[in-house]
Amino acid sequence: MPEPIDLDALAASLTQPWKPVDVCHANEAVVRMARIEGEFPWHEHGEDELFLCLSGRFVIELEGEAPVTLDQHRLFVVPAGVRHRPVAREPAVALLIERPKTQQYGIEGHAPGP
């Protein structure tokens, strides 16, 4: 039987921004946690990307649309194919729900999006 996951402890262990860690898998999705700080490059995915703000505040800038501000416990889904970038003036922590194949631009070896 799987053990419960302490999200606060995991969040406290994140020292580098934009380096997501896999929290768990559920069905055909992976739950990831990332420290968000500064500006991430503009990019897009071939599938939806769910952001849930666990702490702090960040903005998701969307190409051609008004930006979306996420405070703690607010959730937003970026639709597939929409160019976007998260931006945080102060450190924030987010949960991301994606497909396991989603390219992680924040992980070493993967270049930022176009």
OpenMM code with the backbone's topology and positions (N, CA, C; nanometers):
from openmm import Vec3, app, unit

residues = "MET PRO GLU PRO ILE ASP LEU ASP ALA LEU ALA ALA SER LEU THR GLN PRO TRP LYS PRO VAL ASP VAL CYS HIS ALA ASN GLU ALA VAL VAL ARG MET ALA ARG ILE GLU GLY GLU PHE PRO TRP HIS GLU HIS GLY GLU ASP GLU LEU PHE LEU CYS LEU SER GLY ARG PHE VAL ILE GLU LEU GLU GLY GLU ALA PRO VAL THR LEU ASP GLN HIS ARG LEU PHE VAL VAL PRO ALA GLY VAL ARG HIS ARG PRO VAL ALA ARG GLU PRO ALA VAL ALA LEU LEU ILE GLU ARG PRO LYS THR GLN GLN TYR GLY ILE GLU GLY HIS ALA PRO GLY PRO".split()
positions = [
    Vec3(0.0844, -0.1178, 0.0000),
    Vec3(0.0000, 0.0000, 0.0000),
    Vec3(0.0890, 0.1243, 0.0000),
    Vec3(0.0600, 0.2218, -0.0861),
    Vec3(0.1405, 0.3454, -0.0880),
    Vec3(0.1261, 0.4233, 0.0429),
    Vec3(0.2291, 0.4991, 0.0740),
    Vec3(0.2294, 0.5826, 0.1941),
    Vec3(0.1829, 0.7243, 0.1575),
    Vec3(0.1229, 0.7971, 0.2523),
    Vec3(0.0873, 0.9370, 0.2268),
    Vec3(0.2128, 1.0196, 0.1986),
    Vec3(0.1971, 1.1233, 0.1217),
    Vec3(0.3091, 1.2097, 0.0842),
    Vec3(0.2955, 1.3419, 0.1581),
    Vec3(0.4022, 1.3828, 0.2239),
    Vec3(0.4047, 1.5096, 0.2976),
    Vec3(0.4438, 1.6204, 0.1999),
    Vec3(0.3446, 1.6917, 0.1473),
    Vec3(0.3707, 1.7953, 0.0467),
    Vec3(0.4490, 1.9129, 0.1046),
    Vec3(0.4260, 1.9454, 0.2325),
    Vec3(0.5014, 2.0553, 0.2937),
    Vec3(0.6503, 2.0224, 0.2993),
    Vec3(0.6834, 1.9000, 0.3395),
    Vec3(0.8243, 1.8598, 0.3464),
    Vec3(0.8859, 1.8574, 0.2069),
    Vec3(0.8119, 1.8090, 0.1102),
    Vec3(0.8636, 1.8067, -0.0264),
    Vec3(0.8852, 1.9484, -0.0779),
    Vec3(0.7908, 2.0368, -0.0522),
    Vec3(0.8052, 2.1771, -0.0953),
    Vec3(0.9270, 2.2417, -0.0308),
    Vec3(0.9503, 2.2144, 0.0971),
    Vec3(1.0650, 2.2720, 0.1676),
    Vec3(1.1974, 2.2219, 0.1106),
    Vec3(1.1958, 2.1066, 0.0466),
    Vec3(1.3196, 2.0507, -0.0092),
    Vec3(1.3546, 2.1084, -0.1469),
    Vec3(1.2625, 2.1808, -0.2070),
    Vec3(1.2884, 2.2384, -0.3397),
    Vec3(1.3751, 2.3624, -0.3248),
    Vec3(1.4980, 2.3552, -0.3705),
    Vec3(1.5892, 2.4683, -0.3552),
    Vec3(1.6140, 2.5426, -0.4854),
    Vec3(1.5906, 2.4774, -0.5985),
    Vec3(1.6153, 2.5411, -0.7278),
    Vec3(1.4842, 2.5639, -0.8012),
    Vec3(1.4657, 2.6839, -0.8553),
    Vec3(1.3449, 2.7068, -0.9338),
    Vec3(1.3493, 2.6296, -1.0657),
    Vec3(1.2296, 2.5969, -1.1131),
    Vec3(1.2113, 2.5358, -1.2453),
    Vec3(1.2711, 2.3962, -1.2565),
    Vec3(1.2878, 2.3255, -1.1453),
    Vec3(1.3362, 2.1871, -1.1463),
    Vec3(1.2272, 2.0989, -1.0856),
    Vec3(1.1226, 2.0668, -1.1627),
    Vec3(1.0124, 1.9896, -1.1056),
    Vec3(1.0545, 1.8498, -1.0618),
    Vec3(0.9876, 1.8016, -0.9587),
    Vec3(1.0092, 1.6651, -0.9116),
    Vec3(0.8765, 1.5905, -0.9224),
    Vec3(0.8833, 1.4640, -0.9589),
    Vec3(0.7635, 1.3815, -0.9652),
    Vec3(0.7198, 1.3461, -0.8234),
    Vec3(0.5940, 1.3737, -0.7926),
    Vec3(0.5379, 1.3429, -0.6616),
    Vec3(0.4764, 1.2029, -0.6641),
    Vec3(0.3950, 1.1764, -0.7655),
    Vec3(0.3305, 1.0461, -0.7782),
    Vec3(0.2679, 1.0332, -0.9166),
    Vec3(0.2260, 0.9123, -0.9472),
    Vec3(0.1527, 0.8852, -1.0709),
    Vec3(0.0117, 0.8404, -1.0330),
    Vec3(-0.0850, 0.8836, -1.1114),
    Vec3(-0.2236, 0.8409, -1.0926),
    Vec3(-0.2852, 0.8208, -1.2303),
    Vec3(-0.3275, 0.6996, -1.2568),
    Vec3(-0.3817, 0.6642, -1.3872),
    Vec3(-0.2801, 0.6995, -1.4952),
    Vec3(-0.3149, 0.7858, -1.5866),
    Vec3(-0.2232, 0.8205, -1.6957),
    Vec3(-0.1642, 0.9594, -1.6774),
    Vec3(-0.1549, 1.0045, -1.5534),
    Vec3(-0.1028, 1.1382, -1.5255),
    Vec3(0.0087, 1.1300, -1.4222),
    Vec3(0.0933, 1.2319, -1.4239),
    Vec3(0.1963, 1.2447, -1.3218),
    Vec3(0.1718, 1.3766, -1.2494),
    Vec3(0.1840, 1.3731, -1.1179),
    Vec3(0.1745, 1.4934, -1.0360),
    Vec3(0.3171, 1.5364, -1.0076),
    Vec3(0.3485, 1.6608, -1.0427),
    Vec3(0.4824, 1.7153, -1.0209),
    Vec3(0.4733, 1.8375, -0.9315),
    Vec3(0.5824, 1.8640, -0.8607),
    Vec3(0.5906, 1.9842, -0.7779),
    Vec3(0.7107, 2.0636, -0.8242),
    Vec3(0.6929, 2.1966, -0.8307),
    Vec3(0.8027, 2.2825, -0.8736),
    Vec3(0.8043, 2.4116, -0.7938),
    Vec3(0.9251, 2.4583, -0.7718),
    Vec3(0.9449, 2.5919, -0.7149),
    Vec3(0.9433, 2.6868, -0.8341),
    Vec3(0.8640, 2.7916, -0.8255),
    Vec3(0.8494, 2.8879, -0.9340),
    Vec3(0.9066, 3.0201, -0.8851),
    Vec3(1.0029, 3.0713, -0.9604),
    Vec3(1.0693, 3.1960, -0.9199),
    Vec3(1.1312, 3.2597, -1.0437),
    Vec3(1.0986, 3.3854, -1.0676),
    Vec3(1.1492, 3.4547, -1.1856),
    Vec3(1.0585, 3.4301, -1.3052),
    Vec3(1.1166, 3.4418, -1.4249),
    Vec3(1.0405, 3.4252, -1.5487),
    Vec3(1.0856, 3.2993, -1.6217),
    Vec3(0.9923, 3.2157, -1.6585),
    Vec3(1.0215, 3.0966, -1.7366),
    Vec3(1.0049, 3.1317, -1.8842),
    Vec3(1.0786, 3.0679, -1.9737),
    Vec3(1.0639, 3.0986, -2.1164),
    Vec3(0.9242, 3.0625, -2.1690),
    Vec3(0.8817, 3.1340, -2.2707),
    Vec3(0.7558, 3.1019, -2.3386),
    Vec3(0.7669, 2.9635, -2.3997),
    Vec3(0.6592, 2.8858, -2.3894),
    Vec3(0.6567, 2.7505, -2.4455),
    Vec3(0.5125, 2.7046, -2.4593),
    Vec3(0.4947, 2.5889, -2.5187),
    Vec3(0.3621, 2.5282, -2.5292),
    Vec3(0.3771, 2.3769, -2.5255),
    Vec3(0.2669, 2.3106, -2.4957),
    Vec3(0.2637, 2.1644, -2.4894),
    Vec3(0.1530, 2.1137, -2.5806),
    Vec3(0.1621, 1.9888, -2.6192),
    Vec3(0.0591, 1.9263, -2.7006),
    Vec3(-0.0562, 1.8724, -2.6182),
    Vec3(-0.0560, 1.9004, -2.4882),
    Vec3(-0.1642, 1.8574, -2.4002),
    Vec3(-0.1875, 1.9653, -2.2947),
    Vec3(-0.3006, 1.9557, -2.2253),
    Vec3(-0.3308, 2.0512, -2.1192),
    Vec3(-0.2261, 2.0418, -2.0091),
    Vec3(-0.2084, 2.1523, -1.9364),
    Vec3(-0.1182, 2.1540, -1.8210),
    Vec3(-0.1912, 2.2208, -1.7043),
    Vec3(-0.2049, 2.1478, -1.5944),
    Vec3(-0.2756, 2.1979, -1.4777),
    Vec3(-0.1763, 2.2538, -1.3770),
    Vec3(-0.2026, 2.3750, -1.3278),
    Vec3(-0.1225, 2.4404, -1.2242),
    Vec3(-0.2098, 2.4610, -1.1014),
    Vec3(-0.1622, 2.4169, -0.9854),
    Vec3(-0.2277, 2.4427, -0.8582),
    Vec3(-0.1258, 2.5118, -0.7687),
    Vec3(-0.1539, 2.6347, -0.7287),
    Vec3(-0.0612, 2.7099, -0.6429),
    Vec3(-0.0749, 2.6586, -0.4996),
    Vec3(0.0348, 2.6047, -0.4468),
    Vec3(0.0360, 2.5559, -0.3084),
    Vec3(0.0769, 2.6644, -0.2108),
    Vec3(0.1691, 2.7503, -0.2521),
    Vec3(0.2127, 2.8597, -0.1651),
    Vec3(0.2646, 2.9735, -0.2513),
    Vec3(0.2570, 3.0936, -0.1950),
    Vec3(0.3030, 3.2109, -0.2681),
    Vec3(0.2007, 3.2559, -0.3712),
    Vec3(0.2520, 3.3214, -0.4743),
    Vec3(0.1675, 3.3742, -0.5815),
    Vec3(0.2503, 3.3761, -0.7086),
    Vec3(0.1879, 3.3402, -0.8194),
    Vec3(0.2539, 3.3531, -0.9484),
    Vec3(0.1506, 3.3824, -1.0551),
    Vec3(0.2003, 3.4272, -1.1680),
    Vec3(0.1167, 3.4636, -1.2812),
    Vec3(0.1475, 3.3684, -1.3946),
    Vec3(0.0451, 3.3281, -1.4667),
    Vec3(0.0661, 3.2539, -1.5900),
    Vec3(0.0316, 3.3492, -1.7030),
    Vec3(0.1342, 3.3897, -1.7774),
    Vec3(0.1123, 3.4750, -1.8931),
    Vec3(0.0734, 3.3863, -2.0102),
    Vec3(-0.0285, 3.4285, -2.0827),
    Vec3(-0.0815, 3.3528, -2.1953),
    Vec3(-0.0721, 3.4383, -2.3208),
    Vec3(-0.0171, 3.3837, -2.4273),
    Vec3(-0.0019, 3.4597, -2.5504),
    Vec3(-0.1394, 3.5029, -2.6028),
    Vec3(-0.1541, 3.6336, -2.6214),
    Vec3(-0.2774, 3.6884, -2.6765),
    Vec3(-0.3944, 3.6945, -2.5806),
    Vec3(-0.3740, 3.6623, -2.4535),
    Vec3(-0.4813, 3.6617, -2.3530),
    Vec3(-0.4356, 3.7382, -2.2292),
    Vec3(-0.5308, 3.7706, -2.1440),
    Vec3(-0.4970, 3.8355, -2.0170),
    Vec3(-0.4232, 3.7356, -1.9281),
    Vec3(-0.3236, 3.7809, -1.8510),
    Vec3(-0.2538, 3.6895, -1.7593),
    Vec3(-0.3473, 3.6415, -1.6483),
    Vec3(-0.3142, 3.5250, -1.5942),
    Vec3(-0.3928, 3.4643, -1.4868),
    Vec3(-0.3063, 3.4632, -1.3613),
    Vec3(-0.3565, 3.5221, -1.2536),
    Vec3(-0.2842, 3.5234, -1.1265),
    Vec3(-0.3344, 3.4097, -1.0391),
    Vec3(-0.2399, 3.3319, -0.9879),
    Vec3(-0.2735, 3.2218, -0.8989),
    Vec3(-0.2162, 3.2487, -0.7602),
    Vec3(-0.3058, 3.2631, -0.6642),
    Vec3(-0.2692, 3.2699, -0.5230),
    Vec3(-0.2839, 3.1293, -0.4660),
    Vec3(-0.2433, 3.1138, -0.3411),
    Vec3(-0.2505, 2.9833, -0.2748),
    Vec3(-0.3899, 2.9221, -0.2903),
    Vec3(-0.3930, 2.7942, -0.3290),
    Vec3(-0.5121, 2.7117, -0.3457),
    Vec3(-0.5956, 2.7479, -0.4676),
    Vec3(-0.5383, 2.8246, -0.5603),
    Vec3(-0.6074, 2.8533, -0.6871),
    Vec3(-0.5482, 2.7652, -0.7945),
    Vec3(-0.6335, 2.7251, -0.8867),
    Vec3(-0.5966, 2.6283, -0.9891),
    Vec3(-0.6319, 2.6849, -1.1261),
    Vec3(-0.5491, 2.6521, -1.2255),
    Vec3(-0.5753, 2.6944, -1.3628),
    Vec3(-0.5200, 2.5888, -1.4574),
    Vec3(-0.5930, 2.5640, -1.5657),
    Vec3(-0.5482, 2.4705, -1.6684),
    Vec3(-0.5152, 2.5484, -1.7946),
    Vec3(-0.3907, 2.5355, -1.8400),
    Vec3(-0.3497, 2.5933, -1.9682),
    Vec3(-0.3891, 2.4921, -2.0758),
    Vec3(-0.4755, 2.5328, -2.1690),
    Vec3(-0.5166, 2.4374, -2.2732),
    Vec3(-0.4011, 2.3975, -2.3649),
    Vec3(-0.4103, 2.2802, -2.4197),
    Vec3(-0.3094, 2.2295, -2.5141),
    Vec3(-0.2876, 2.3311, -2.6259),
    Vec3(-0.1611, 2.3498, -2.6631),
    Vec3(-0.1260, 2.4354, -2.7754),
    Vec3(-0.1195, 2.5837, -2.7457),
    Vec3(-0.1503, 2.6257, -2.6230),
    Vec3(-0.1463, 2.7683, -2.5875),
    Vec3(-0.0066, 2.8036, -2.5362),
    Vec3(0.0581, 2.9011, -2.6005),
    Vec3(0.1891, 2.9466, -2.5523),
    Vec3(0.1689, 3.0191, -2.4203),
    Vec3(0.2565, 2.9860, -2.3258),
    Vec3(0.2421, 3.0418, -2.1918),
    Vec3(0.3776, 3.0435, -2.1223),
    Vec3(0.3808, 3.1128, -2.0104),
    Vec3(0.4980, 3.1080, -1.9231),
    Vec3(0.4573, 3.1505, -1.7832),
    Vec3(0.5012, 3.0758, -1.6825),
    Vec3(0.4798, 3.1178, -1.5452),
    Vec3(0.5834, 3.2236, -1.5055),
    Vec3(0.5398, 3.3173, -1.4232),
    Vec3(0.6267, 3.4250, -1.3748),
    Vec3(0.5964, 3.4462, -1.2265),
    Vec3(0.7025, 3.4532, -1.1437),
    Vec3(0.6831, 3.4775, -0.9998),
    Vec3(0.7862, 3.5786, -0.9516),
    Vec3(0.7396, 3.6854, -0.8928),
    Vec3(0.8304, 3.7871, -0.8374),
    Vec3(0.8979, 3.7365, -0.7100),
    Vec3(0.8275, 3.6549, -0.6348),
    Vec3(0.8780, 3.5928, -0.5124),
    Vec3(0.8622, 3.4415, -0.5277),
    Vec3(0.9401, 3.3614, -0.4559),
    Vec3(0.9260, 3.2162, -0.4687),
    Vec3(0.7836, 3.1680, -0.4394),
    Vec3(0.7393, 3.0750, -0.5199),
    Vec3(0.6092, 3.0112, -0.5028),
    Vec3(0.6283, 2.8619, -0.5286),
    Vec3(0.5309, 2.7824, -0.4871),
    Vec3(0.5360, 2.6384, -0.5114),
    Vec3(0.4056, 2.5980, -0.5785),
    Vec3(0.4183, 2.5158, -0.6828),
    Vec3(0.3007, 2.4711, -0.7569),
    Vec3(0.3022, 2.3205, -0.7759),
    Vec3(0.1827, 2.2632, -0.7810),
    Vec3(0.1656, 2.1264, -0.8271),
    Vec3(0.1247, 2.1352, -0.9735),
    Vec3(0.1796, 2.0462, -1.0542),
    Vec3(0.1468, 2.0386, -1.1959),
    Vec3(0.0941, 1.8982, -1.2226),
    Vec3(-0.0113, 1.8893, -1.2988),
    Vec3(-0.0610, 1.7584, -1.3394),
    Vec3(-0.0502, 1.7516, -1.4903),
    Vec3(0.0252, 1.6517, -1.5368),
    Vec3(0.0571, 1.6390, -1.6781),
    Vec3(0.0607, 1.4913, -1.7159),
    Vec3(0.0782, 1.4666, -1.8419),
    Vec3(0.1077, 1.3315, -1.8872),
    Vec3(0.2554, 1.3054, -1.8613),
    Vec3(0.2934, 1.1826, -1.8308),
    Vec3(0.4355, 1.1542, -1.8048),
    Vec3(0.5277, 1.1913, -1.9203),
    Vec3(0.4783, 1.1895, -2.0430),
    Vec3(0.5632, 1.2198, -2.1580),
    Vec3(0.5864, 1.3690, -2.1789),
    Vec3(0.5173, 1.4539, -2.1024),
    Vec3(0.5335, 1.5982, -2.1201),
    Vec3(0.6787, 1.6363, -2.0981),
    Vec3(0.7365, 1.7029, -2.1974),
    Vec3(0.8764, 1.7432, -2.1871),
    Vec3(0.8913, 1.8445, -2.0748),
    Vec3(0.9840, 1.8185, -1.9854),
    Vec3(1.0092, 1.9060, -1.8721),
    Vec3(1.1250, 1.9976, -1.9039),
    Vec3(1.0936, 2.1208, -1.9405),
    Vec3(1.1962, 2.2159, -1.9793),
    Vec3(1.2874, 2.2538, -1.8645),
    Vec3(1.2415, 2.2377, -1.7408),
    Vec3(1.3230, 2.2759, -1.6261),
    Vec3(1.4244, 2.1715, -1.5855),
    Vec3(1.4162, 2.0508, -1.6423),
    Vec3(1.5082, 1.9440, -1.6053),
    Vec3(1.6309, 1.9510, -1.6933),
    Vec3(1.7475, 1.9323, -1.6336),
    Vec3(1.8724, 1.9352, -1.7110),
    Vec3(1.8626, 1.8452, -1.8317),
    Vec3(1.9191, 1.8921, -1.9422),
    Vec3(1.9177, 1.8139, -2.0639),
    Vec3(1.8036, 1.8519, -2.1569),
    Vec3(1.7070, 1.9274, -2.1065),
    Vec3(1.5969, 1.9728, -2.1905),
    Vec3(1.6093, 2.1237, -2.2064),
    Vec3(1.6076, 2.1681, -2.3294),
    Vec3(1.6177, 2.3108, -2.3571),
    Vec3(1.4839, 2.3774, -2.3332),
    Vec3(1.4838, 2.5067, -2.3003),
    Vec3(1.3573, 2.5800, -2.2882),
    Vec3(1.2825, 2.5741, -2.4207),
    Vec3(1.1532, 2.5937, -2.4119),
    Vec3(1.0672, 2.5889, -2.5306),
    Vec3(1.1023, 2.6954, -2.6324),
    Vec3(1.0337, 2.6905, -2.7473),
    Vec3(1.0657, 2.7839, -2.8557),
    Vec3(1.0425, 2.9274, -2.8193),
] * unit.nanometer
topology = app.Topology()
chain = topology.addChain("A")
for resn in residues:
    res = topology.addResidue(resn, chain)
    for name in ("N", "CA", "C"):
        topology.addAtom(name, app.Element.getBySymbol(name[0]), res)
